[in-house]
Amino acid sequence: MIKTPEQYIESLRDGRVVYQDGQKVEDVPSFPPYRQMVNRSASEFHVAMQPEYRDLFNVRENGDEYSFAYHVPKTGADIQRRRTITQTLSRLGAGGSKLTGVDALNGVAYAAHTMDKMAGTQYGQRVDAFRQWCRDNDPGICAAVSDPKGNRELHAEDPRQKHKDFYVRIVDRQKDGIVINGCKLHISHSIFSNELVVLPSRNHNETGKDYAVSCAVSCGTKGVKFLATDSSIAGGGGHPMIIFDNVFVPNERVFLAGEWKFSRLYATSFARYHRLTAATYKHVQLQNMAGLARLIAEHNGLTKATRIMDMLAWLAMYAEVTEALGKAAALDAKVDPKTGFAQPNYVYTNCAKFWFADNWHQAIKYLQDITGGIAGTMPSPKDYENPETKPYIDKYLGGAADMSTEERLKVLQAINRMSSAFGGILTIHAEGSLASQRMTLYQQADWELFKAAARHSLKIPTDHPTFKEMSVDAPWELKE
Ligand SMILES: Cc1cc2nc3c(=O)[nH]c(=O)nc-3n(C[C@H](O)[C@H](O)[C@H](O)COP(=O)(O)OP(=O)(O)OC[C@H]3O[C@@H](n4cnc5c(N)ncnc54)[C@H](O)[C@@H]3O)c2cc1C
């Protein structure tokens, strides 16, 4: 089924416990500071029903229709289709309620089926049943992965940690389910979601096997509490802390419970999908960034200045390389013969996330350099609405004669928002900090191929399959 926006709004009234800026939120949909996020999330359900988007957003199968979000990715084209959906939503100013959770579902499904094949466990069919439930109910779904971690040098169970709950863990095993305790941090869109897909953020040892836990938890479950981001840092609830205060999870929603050797596989399988999602929505933002830079250059009358053109060219490259890497990661997907899951090219998806995150501050530097100081000192939009002050603003904050002051002001405000500290922190850390991409790239790079290529270029024979049959001599030489 496909939910209507109205059904989605009602689904948020499930008794969830949310705190914002020191107060308990009694009703999420009608809480004024959340209005914009509620509309944005509900819009995804509206868009999915519109004739021009219906075939892209949904799958029709055996007389039934369900969200493509819950389709198993089997080809690179499936992964690229999801990218198109994400980018369409981003451009429409909609979405979020399924953005991260689909990556968690696919990552956990792949890991569970792989573990079943290797260790004889039976978690895959539970994930499949949960996916079917999602097809039938069309929930908002989000990834609850990042743990608070405490001392990062220590494992979760290390007695030198201040307490035992820096990573979500199983505290009780009962006949019909498990009880989990702990906290997940920075969980985007979670207040506007229906289901939290919990999975480990790292590997765990045998002594820490209770931390190897993955499960699905509904947002209104007893013991789940959301502590929203300080509204002076990020609006609309931001990226909350979620407390799991002795939460019972029935067996059919448990996807990993102590199989510590596979903890890392769950984390990396999620990251593989999720870093591509990052590059996907980021491309839309980076196109906007390049557009803002070009617009303000036009307002300032500086499009012919070589130094401005250099920076604009760099910003265009920054946006388009992000997209090129994302598209390559999707279309060069690896289809796992054992599980049938298509996964993005691991190296390209990490390159894409690293590329845009590592260059973010350089891009903001160019954007601010092109703009000028007014983005940091301009009067308030309220002064522009005030008839006493508007004429001064119109007169003195205008730029090129053929362009409107009002547009210039809107562009300046957008540049200011884009340059925020929050934007930088999000870009560096969300979807994993830079070191995690470097580590993955180091592990996944085809060093044998690289070494063989280097030897071949030095005319040293190698038995690497790519070069074995390739002569080290020049293919053709002019006779003496
Ligand atoms: C806006 C935003 C949205 C987010 N959304 C989500 C979400 O929806 N779901 C979710 O699960 N997570 C989410 N995250 C979390 C994100 O994945 C983490 O912030 C990220 O993985 C970094 O973890 P951390 O914040 O604990 O920083 P840390 O891991 O503490 O990193 C800080 C620095 O310490 C280094 N470091 C850490 N450990 C070690 C070590 N052992 N040895 C050496 N160096 C180390 C890191 O490389 C980094 O340089 C979000 C984060 C942000 C900022």
The ligand as an SDF file (V2000), in Angstrom:
LIG
                    3D

 53 58  0  0  0  0  0  0  0  0999 V2000
   24.0230   16.2290   11.1320 C   0  0  0  0  0  0  0  0  0  0  0  0
   24.3320   14.7850   11.3780 C   0  0  0  0  0  0  0  0  0  0  0  0
   23.3990   13.8150   11.0220 C   0  0  0  0  0  0  0  0  0  0  0  0
   23.6370   12.4750   11.3100 C   0  0  0  0  0  0  0  0  0  0  0  0
   22.6660   11.5240   11.0110 N   0  0  0  0  0  0  0  0  0  0  0  0
   22.8230   10.2530   11.4470 C   0  0  0  0  0  0  0  0  0  0  0  0
   21.7670    9.2940   11.3080 C   0  0  0  0  0  0  0  0  0  0  0  0
   20.7050    9.6010   10.7430 O   0  0  0  0  0  0  0  0  0  0  0  0
   21.9340    8.0400   11.8050 N   0  0  0  0  0  0  0  0  0  0  0  0
   23.0850    7.6810   12.4080 C   0  0  0  0  0  0  0  0  0  0  0  0
   23.1790    6.5410   12.8450 O   0  0  0  0  0  0  0  0  0  0  0  0
   24.1210    8.5510   12.5510 N   0  0  0  0  0  0  0  0  0  0  0  0
   24.0080    9.8240   12.0900 C   0  0  0  0  0  0  0  0  0  0  0  0
   25.0420   10.7300   12.2360 N   0  0  0  0  0  0  0  0  0  0  0  0
   26.2480   10.3030   12.9490 C   0  0  0  0  0  0  0  0  0  0  0  0
   27.5330   10.2340   12.1290 C   0  0  0  0  0  0  0  0  0  0  0  0
   27.5750    9.0470   11.3880 O   0  0  0  0  0  0  0  0  0  0  0  0
   28.7030   10.3480   13.1520 C   0  0  0  0  0  0  0  0  0  0  0  0
   28.6980   11.6870   13.6230 O   0  0  0  0  0  0  0  0  0  0  0  0
   30.0340    9.9950   12.5290 C   0  0  0  0  0  0  0  0  0  0  0  0
   30.1020    8.6130   12.2790 O   0  0  0  0  0  0  0  0  0  0  0  0
   31.1920   10.4130   13.4520 C   0  0  0  0  0  0  0  0  0  0  0  0
   31.0400    9.8650   14.7290 O   0  0  0  0  0  0  0  0  0  0  0  0
   31.1750   10.8160   16.0100 P   0  0  0  0  0  0  0  0  0  0  0  0
   30.2830   11.9680   15.8180 O   0  0  0  0  0  0  0  0  0  0  0  0
   31.0080    9.9740   17.2130 O   0  0  0  0  0  0  0  0  0  0  0  0
   32.6380   11.3720   15.9540 O   0  0  0  0  0  0  0  0  0  0  0  0
   33.9570   10.5790   16.3470 P   0  0  0  0  0  0  0  0  0  0  0  0
   33.8620    9.1620   15.8630 O   0  0  0  0  0  0  0  0  0  0  0  0
   34.2480   10.7890   17.7690 O   0  0  0  0  0  0  0  0  0  0  0  0
   35.0040   11.3130   15.4440 O   0  0  0  0  0  0  0  0  0  0  0  0
   35.7340   12.4870   15.8640 C   0  0  0  0  0  0  0  0  0  0  0  0
   37.1570   12.3300   15.3870 C   0  0  0  0  0  0  0  0  0  0  0  0
   37.8020   11.2900   16.1250 O   0  0  0  0  0  0  0  0  0  0  0  0
   38.3770   10.3370   15.2480 C   0  0  0  0  0  0  0  0  0  0  0  0
   38.2920    9.0160   15.8940 N   0  0  0  0  0  0  0  0  0  0  0  0
   37.1930    8.4220   16.3990 C   0  0  0  0  0  0  0  0  0  0  0  0
   37.5280    7.2220   16.9490 N   0  0  0  0  0  0  0  0  0  0  0  0
   38.8520    7.0710   16.7920 C   0  0  0  0  0  0  0  0  0  0  0  0
   39.7860    6.0610   17.1600 C   0  0  0  0  0  0  0  0  0  0  0  0
   39.4080    4.9590   17.8010 N   0  0  0  0  0  0  0  0  0  0  0  0
   41.0770    6.2580   16.8350 N   0  0  0  0  0  0  0  0  0  0  0  0
   41.4910    7.3840   16.1840 C   0  0  0  0  0  0  0  0  0  0  0  0
   40.6520    8.3700   15.8210 N   0  0  0  0  0  0  0  0  0  0  0  0
   39.3420    8.2210   16.1170 C   0  0  0  0  0  0  0  0  0  0  0  0
   37.5360   10.4420   13.9670 C   0  0  0  0  0  0  0  0  0  0  0  0
   38.2400    9.9740   12.8310 O   0  0  0  0  0  0  0  0  0  0  0  0
   37.2690   11.9270   13.9210 C   0  0  0  0  0  0  0  0  0  0  0  0
   38.3600   12.5880   13.3300 O   0  0  0  0  0  0  0  0  0  0  0  0
   24.8490   12.0810   11.9200 C   0  0  0  0  0  0  0  0  0  0  0  0
   25.8000   13.0580   12.2340 C   0  0  0  0  0  0  0  0  0  0  0  0
   25.5570   14.3920   11.9720 C   0  0  0  0  0  0  0  0  0  0  0  0
   26.5990   15.4190   12.3570 C   0  0  0  0  0  0  0  0  0  0  0  0
  1  2  1  0
  2  3  1  0
  2 52  2  0
  3  4  2  0
  4  5  1  0
  4 50  1  0
  5  6  2  0
  6  7  1  0
  6 13  1  0
  7  8  2  0
  7  9  1  0
  9 10  1  0
 10 11  2  0
 10 12  1  0
 12 13  2  0
 13 14  1  0
 14 15  1  0
 14 50  1  0
 15 16  1  0
 16 17  1  0
 16 18  1  0
 18 19  1  0
 18 20  1  0
 20 21  1  0
 20 22  1  0
 22 23  1  0
 23 24  1  0
 24 25  2  0
 24 26  1  0
 24 27  1  0
 27 28  1  0
 28 29  2  0
 28 30  1  0
 28 31  1  0
 31 32  1  0
 32 33  1  0
 33 34  1  0
 33 48  1  0
 34 35  1  0
 35 36  1  0
 35 46  1  0
 36 37  1  0
 36 45  1  0
 37 38  2  0
 38 39  1  0
 39 40  1  0
 39 45  2  0
 40 41  1  0
 40 42  2  0
 42 43  1  0
 43 44  2  0
 44 45  1  0
 46 47  1  0
 46 48  1  0
 48 49  1  0
 50 51  2  0
 51 52  1  0
 52 53  1  0
M  END
$$$$
